[in-house]
């Protein structure tokens, strides 16, 4: 797999890089999470902005025919890092349980390491799958509801929270199955 340096300079990849850089202000803003109620709205706005850039970069990559190997790496990496920063900080403040943090980080770490292995074997980066994107979307809703201080015992919060756990597990299984399929295909060639 070879990545051309010009691949980085597409509109969609620049949006992904912007989302990656958002991890810094997100982390820093959490320093005032408990002491300044306005910070929660800034965090909410930045998380919403990150979600919009995620949707937009995928759309533009396809629309402008800018799907690149670099983008297949940068986009999910930006998603994972930005999401990890927010989930870690929320867990640090007791707003999310540590097992939830462990599920998200564990899934992402295993997918990342598995992706490196599969790429080394088949010579190309596998793009994100629909279940993975759906899982990140649902986790994002849980994060936004948490930032808005929606009561955790409410039906809406519980629904998204438990659905996100199911999606974390299902998307991981889907990534494993797809990786095995690609590796088996490579062996049979």
Secondary structure as a PSIPRED ss2 file (coil, helix, strand):
# PSIPRED VFORMAT (PSIPRED V4.0)

   1 X C   1.000  0.000  0.000
   2 X C   1.000  0.000  0.000
   3 X C   1.000  0.000  0.000
   4 X C   1.000  0.000  0.000
   5 X H   0.000  1.000  0.000
   6 X H   0.000  1.000  0.000
   7 X H   0.000  1.000  0.000
   8 X H   0.000  1.000  0.000
   9 X H   0.000  1.000  0.000
  10 X C   1.000  0.000  0.000
  11 X H   0.000  1.000  0.000
  12 X H   0.000  1.000  0.000
  13 X H   0.000  1.000  0.000
  14 X H   0.000  1.000  0.000
  15 X H   0.000  1.000  0.000
  16 X H   0.000  1.000  0.000
  17 X H   0.000  1.000  0.000
  18 X H   0.000  1.000  0.000
  19 X H   0.000  1.000  0.000
  20 X H   0.000  1.000  0.000
  21 X H   0.000  1.000  0.000
  22 X H   0.000  1.000  0.000
  23 X H   0.000  1.000  0.000
  24 X H   0.000  1.000  0.000
  25 X H   0.000  1.000  0.000
  26 X H   0.000  1.000  0.000
  27 X H   0.000  1.000  0.000
  28 X H   0.000  1.000  0.000
  29 X H   0.000  1.000  0.000
  30 X H   0.000  1.000  0.000
  31 X H   0.000  1.000  0.000
  32 X H   0.000  1.000  0.000
  33 X C   1.000  0.000  0.000
  34 X C   1.000  0.000  0.000
  35 X C   1.000  0.000  0.000
  36 X C   1.000  0.000  0.000
  37 X H   0.000  1.000  0.000
  38 X H   0.000  1.000  0.000
  39 X H   0.000  1.000  0.000
  40 X H   0.000  1.000  0.000
  41 X H   0.000  1.000  0.000
  42 X H   0.000  1.000  0.000
  43 X H   0.000  1.000  0.000
  44 X H   0.000  1.000  0.000
  45 X H   0.000  1.000  0.000
  46 X H   0.000  1.000  0.000
  47 X H   0.000  1.000  0.000
  48 X H   0.000  1.000  0.000
  49 X H   0.000  1.000  0.000
  50 X H   0.000  1.000  0.000
  51 X H   0.000  1.000  0.000
  52 X H   0.000  1.000  0.000
  53 X H   0.000  1.000  0.000
  54 X H   0.000  1.000  0.000
  55 X H   0.000  1.000  0.000
  56 X H   0.000  1.000  0.000
  57 X H   0.000  1.000  0.000
  58 X H   0.000  1.000  0.000
  59 X H   0.000  1.000  0.000
  60 X H   0.000  1.000  0.000
  61 X H   0.000  1.000  0.000
  62 X H   0.000  1.000  0.000
  63 X H   0.000  1.000  0.000
  64 X C   1.000  0.000  0.000
  65 X C   1.000  0.000  0.000
  66 X C   1.000  0.000  0.000
  67 X C   1.000  0.000  0.000
  68 X C   1.000  0.000  0.000
  69 X H   0.000  1.000  0.000
  70 X H   0.000  1.000  0.000
  71 X H   0.000  1.000  0.000
  72 X H   0.000  1.000  0.000
  73 X H   0.000  1.000  0.000
  74 X H   0.000  1.000  0.000
  75 X H   0.000  1.000  0.000
  76 X H   0.000  1.000  0.000
  77 X H   0.000  1.000  0.000
  78 X H   0.000  1.000  0.000
  79 X H   0.000  1.000  0.000
  80 X H   0.000  1.000  0.000
  81 X H   0.000  1.000  0.000
  82 X H   0.000  1.000  0.000
  83 X H   0.000  1.000  0.000
  84 X H   0.000  1.000  0.000
  85 X H   0.000  1.000  0.000
  86 X H   0.000  1.000  0.000
  87 X H   0.000  1.000  0.000
  88 X H   0.000  1.000  0.000
  89 X H   0.000  1.000  0.000
  90 X H   0.000  1.000  0.000
  91 X H   0.000  1.000  0.000
  92 X H   0.000  1.000  0.000
  93 X C   1.000  0.000  0.000
  94 X C   1.000  0.000  0.000
  95 X C   1.000  0.000  0.000
  96 X C   1.000  0.000  0.000
  97 X C   1.000  0.000  0.000
  98 X H   0.000  1.000  0.000
  99 X H   0.000  1.000  0.000
 100 X H   0.000  1.000  0.000
 101 X H   0.000  1.000  0.000
 102 X H   0.000  1.000  0.000
 103 X H   0.000  1.000  0.000
 104 X H   0.000  1.000  0.000
 105 X H   0.000  1.000  0.000
 106 X H   0.000  1.000  0.000
 107 X H   0.000  1.000  0.000
 108 X H   0.000  1.000  0.000
 109 X H   0.000  1.000  0.000
 110 X H   0.000  1.000  0.000
 111 X H   0.000  1.000  0.000
 112 X H   0.000  1.000  0.000
 113 X H   0.000  1.000  0.000
 114 X H   0.000  1.000  0.000
 115 X H   0.000  1.000  0.000
 116 X H   0.000  1.000  0.000
 117 X H   0.000  1.000  0.000
 118 X H   0.000  1.000  0.000
 119 X H   0.000  1.000  0.000
 120 X H   0.000  1.000  0.000
 121 X H   0.000  1.000  0.000
 122 X H   0.000  1.000  0.000
 123 X C   1.000  0.000  0.000
 124 X C   1.000  0.000  0.000
 125 X C   1.000  0.000  0.000
 126 X C   1.000  0.000  0.000
 127 X C   1.000  0.000  0.000
 128 X C   1.000  0.000  0.000
 129 X C   1.000  0.000  0.000
 130 X H   0.000  1.000  0.000
 131 X H   0.000  1.000  0.000
 132 X H   0.000  1.000  0.000
 133 X H   0.000  1.000  0.000
 134 X H   0.000  1.000  0.000
 135 X H   0.000  1.000  0.000
 136 X H   0.000  1.000  0.000
 137 X H   0.000  1.000  0.000
 138 X H   0.000  1.000  0.000
 139 X H   0.000  1.000  0.000
 140 X H   0.000  1.000  0.000
 141 X H   0.000  1.000  0.000
 142 X H   0.000  1.000  0.000
 143 X H   0.000  1.000  0.000
 144 X H   0.000  1.000  0.000
 145 X H   0.000  1.000  0.000
 146 X H   0.000  1.000  0.000
 147 X H   0.000  1.000  0.000
 148 X C   1.000  0.000  0.000
 149 X C   1.000  0.000  0.000
 150 X C   1.000  0.000  0.000
 151 X C   1.000  0.000  0.000
 152 X C   1.000  0.000  0.000
 153 X C   1.000  0.000  0.000
 154 X C   1.000  0.000  0.000
 155 X H   0.000  1.000  0.000
 156 X H   0.000  1.000  0.000
 157 X H   0.000  1.000  0.000
 158 X H   0.000  1.000  0.000
 159 X H   0.000  1.000  0.000
 160 X H   0.000  1.000  0.000
 161 X H   0.000  1.000  0.000
 162 X H   0.000  1.000  0.000
 163 X H   0.000  1.000  0.000
 164 X H   0.000  1.000  0.000
 165 X H   0.000  1.000  0.000
 166 X H   0.000  1.000  0.000
 167 X H   0.000  1.000  0.000
 168 X H   0.000  1.000  0.000
 169 X H   0.000  1.000  0.000
 170 X H   0.000  1.000  0.000
 171 X H   0.000  1.000  0.000
 172 X H   0.000  1.000  0.000
 173 X H   0.000  1.000  0.000
 174 X H   0.000  1.000  0.000
 175 X H   0.000  1.000  0.000
 176 X H   0.000  1.000  0.000
 177 X H   0.000  1.000  0.000
 178 X H   0.000  1.000  0.000
 179 X H   0.000  1.000  0.000
 180 X H   0.000  1.000  0.000
 181 X H   0.000  1.000  0.000
 182 X H   0.000  1.000  0.000
 183 X H   0.000  1.000  0.000
 184 X H   0.000  1.000  0.000
 185 X H   0.000  1.000  0.000
 186 X H   0.000  1.000  0.000
 187 X H   0.000  1.000  0.000
 188 X H   0.000  1.000  0.000
 189 X C   1.000  0.000  0.000
